[in-house]
Amino acid sequence: FLASARELATRLVPGEPLRPVPLDHPLFSMLADARTVAVPRRPEITAPQIEGIYVGSRIACLVSPIGLGCGWDDHDVPLLEQAVYYDVDSATRLGINLVAYAVGYAEAARSEARPELFGMRDEQNPTDELVFAQLRHGGAWNVHPGAATALLRRLRAETSLGVSLKRVAVDPARESLEPFPFLYLEGLDTFAWDEPTCGALRQFLARGGTLLINNGLGLSTFDQAVRRELAQLLPGSELAPVPPDHPLLGACRPVDDVRFTPAAVKANPAQQGALLEAIALDGDLRVIYSPIDLACAWSGCDYPLARAYEGPSGVALGMNLLVYAMTH
């Protein structure tokens, strides 16, 4: 049954694999703490095992390799020795969270499902306009569809910067990065860069390009992957905190009072000011990383338990980052 369920899931969402859901994902903490579990037939299993297929930022299709129904029905399965299932308490906590997650992320699902429509101006090949070029990678790379366009609309309305609203997806191993001074990378889980990708990105940075990395929902799996891949990309260079008086933070809008979501405050209780890290090359910040989610603020909808910036702070930081990239 598990094999057929996994096969069905990949048919329901073609081109997207099932991925392990990390323990710090909102799914496991929506209403109850379900990060530890008990499995009567497998006492060595103490963490929940859930697999999911992401559509945007949310888990659209979910598979549980360990049985949930026995716990929901409040009974064991003594006559079926091969049955592996959560105990009643674990299954109940997971079930409550599953329902809360489906309801809580419904607004984000609707927002991210809207088609990105553009006028003739943005459908044309840009000349001297800012193009929001987003890197494809092997993980869940398209976390917040529509968020970039929402931010770019604000930038077009509130600044004199030439902006194309149409986001462009780029595979650096197969497509030239030459047209782009700015690249954006986001994700929810692990990813890896091969050597052709690293070579293209090194050339991009060497000619003065800026790479902005956003941790979708602020998850640890993506954070670990970012730090690992940057160490491979730029050996000997390390991410360092962006100081509060750096010109980046006032490139377009002043960011004096940075606000975080409750989950981000809980994870970073002592943080004051923007939580950004960067690698400087030749005096300018060329790689800028936000360990908590910037982009969920751009779209203006709710992402329960996301470790993120709240709306106005995330929008102001996003605008500053784009203006800094285009002026440095």
Residue pairs with C-beta under 8 A, 6 or more apart in sequence:
2 63
2 65
5 63
6 18
6 51
6 63
9 18
9 51
9 53
9 61
9 63
10 16
10 17
10 18
10 53
12 53
12 61
13 53
13 55
13 60
13 61
16 53
16 54
16 55
16 140
17 53
18 51
18 52
18 53
18 61
18 63
19 51
19 52
19 53
19 54
19 139
19 140
19 188
19 189
20 49
20 50
20 51
20 189
21 27
21 28
21 50
21 51
21 52
21 59
21 62
22 189
22 219
22 220
22 221
23 35
23 47
23 48
24 219
24 220
25 217
25 219
26 101
26 104
26 217
26 263
26 303
26 304
26 305
26 306
27 50
27 52
27 59
27 97
27 98
27 101
28 34
28 35
28 48
28 94
28 97
29 35
29 97
29 305
30 96
30 97
30 100
30 101
30 104
30 304
30 305
31 96
31 97
31 100
32 92
32 93
32 96
32 97
33 93
34 48
34 90
34 93
34 94
34 97
35 47
35 48
36 46
36 47
37 45
37 46
37 47
37 48
37 86
37 87
37 90
37 93
37 94
38 46
38 86
38 87
38 89
38 90
39 45
39 66
39 84
39 85
39 86
39 87
39 90
40 76
40 85
40 87
41 83
41 84
41 85
42 66
42 84
45 66
48 66
48 86
48 90
48 94
49 64
49 65
49 66
50 62
50 63
50 64
50 94
51 62
51 63
51 64
51 65
52 59
52 60
52 61
52 62
52 63
53 59
53 60
53 61
53 62
54 60
54 140
54 143
54 188
55 109
55 112
55 113
56 108
56 109
56 112
56 113
56 142
56 143
56 144
56 145
57 105
57 108
57 112
57 143
57 144
57 188
57 216
57 217
57 296
57 303
57 306
58 105
58 108
58 109
58 112
59 101
60 109
62 98
64 94
66 84
66 85
66 86
67 83
67 84
67 85
67 86
67 91
68 85
68 86
68 91
68 94
68 95
69 85
69 91
70 76
70 77
70 83
70 85
70 86
70 91
71 85
71 86
71 87
71 88
71 89
71 90
71 91
71 92
71 95
72 91
72 92
72 95
74 88
77 83
77 85
85 91
86 94
100 304
101 304
104 302
104 304
105 303
105 304
107 301
107 302
108 296
108 299
108 301
108 302
108 303
111 146
111 299
111 300
111 301
112 144
112 145
112 146
112 299
113 145
114 146
116 145
116 146
116 149
116 166
116 167
118 165
118 166
122 164
122 165
122 166
123 166
126 164
128 162
129 162
129 163
129 164
130 152
130 155
130 161
130 162
130 163
130 164
130 182
130 322
130 326
131 164
131 166
131 168
131 179
131 180
131 182
132 148
132 149
132 152
132 164
132 166
132 167
132 168
132 182
132 184
132 322
133 167
133 168
133 169
133 170
133 177
133 179
133 180
133 182
133 183
133 184
134 141
134 142
134 148
134 167
134 168
134 169
134 170
134 183
134 184
134 185
134 186
135 141
135 169
135 170
135 171
135 172
135 183
135 184
135 185
136 169
136 170
136 171
137 185
137 187
137 191
137 192
137 193
138 191
138 192
139 187
139 188
139 189
139 190
139 191
139 222
139 225
140 187
140 188
140 189
140 216
141 185
141 186
141 187
141 191
142 169
143 186
143 187
143 188
143 214
143 216
143 217
143 295
144 186
144 216
144 295
144 296
144 298
144 299
146 299
147 295
147 296
147 298
147 299
148 167
148 184
148 295
148 298
149 165
149 166
149 167
150 298
150 299
150 300
151 295
151 298
151 315
151 318
151 319
151 322
152 163
152 164
152 165
152 322
153 165
154 315
154 319
155 161
155 163
155 252
155 319
155 322
155 323
156 163
156 165
158 252
158 319
159 252
159 319
159 323
161 322
161 323
161 326
168 180
170 177
170 180
170 183
172 196
172 197
172 200
172 201
172 204
173 194
173 196
173 197
173 200
177 183
177 200
177 201
177 203
177 204
177 209
180 204
180 209
181 208
181 209
181 210
181 325
181 326
182 209
182 210
182 212
182 322
182 325
182 326
183 201
183 204
183 209
183 210
183 211
183 212
184 211
184 212
184 213
184 214
185 211
185 212
185 213
185 214
186 213
186 214
186 215
186 216
186 295
187 215
187 216
187 222
187 225
187 226
188 216
188 217
188 219
188 221
188 222
189 219
189 221
189 222
189 225
190 221
190 222
190 224
190 225
191 222
191 225
191 229
192 225
192 229
193 201
193 229
193 232
193 233
198 232
198 233
201 211
201 233
202 233
202 234
204 211
205 211
205 234
205 281
205 286
205 287
206 281
208 284
208 286
209 286
210 284
210 285
210 286
210 287
210 288
210 324
210 325
210 328
211 286
211 287
211 288
212 288
212 289
212 290
212 321
212 325
213 226
213 287
213 288
213 289
213 290
214 290
214 293
214 294
214 295
215 222
215 223
215 226
215 289
215 290
215 291
215 292
215 293
215 307
216 222
216 293
216 295
216 296
217 293
217 296
217 303
217 306
217 307
217 308
218 263
218 264
218 267
218 291
218 292
218 293
218 306
218 307
218 308
219 307
223 291
226 289
227 239
230 237
230 239
230 279
230 287
230 289
234 279
234 287
237 279
237 281
238 279
239 277
239 278
239 279
239 287
239 289
240 277
240 278
240 279
240 280
241 276
241 277
242 248
242 249
242 274
242 276
242 277
242 278
242 285
242 288
244 272
244 273
244 274
246 285
247 324
248 276
248 285
248 288
248 320
248 321
248 324
249 255
249 273
249 274
249 317
249 320
250 320
251 319
251 320
251 321
251 323
251 324
251 327
252 316
252 319
252 320
252 322
252 323
253 316
253 319
253 320
254 316
255 273
255 274
255 313
255 316
255 317
255 320
257 313
258 272
258 273
258 274
258 275
258 309
258 313
258 317
259 309
259 310
259 312
259 313
260 268
260 271
260 275
260 292
260 307
260 308
260 309
260 310
260 313
261 303
261 305
261 306
261 307
261 308
261 309
261 310
263 305
263 306
263 307
263 308
264 271
264 275
264 292
264 306
264 307
264 308
264 309
265 271
267 292
267 307
268 275
268 292
268 307
274 313
274 317
275 290
275 291
275 292
276 288
276 289
276 290
276 317
277 288
277 289
277 291
278 285
278 286
278 287
278 288
278 289
279 285
279 286
279 287
280 286
281 287
284 328
285 324
285 328
288 321
290 309
290 317
292 307
292 308
292 309
293 303
293 306
293 307
293 308
293 309
293 314
294 308
294 309
294 314
294 317
294 318
294 321
295 314
295 318
296 303
296 306
296 308
296 309
296 314
297 308
297 309
297 310
297 311
297 312
297 313
297 314
297 315
297 318
298 314
298 315
298 318
300 311
308 314
309 317
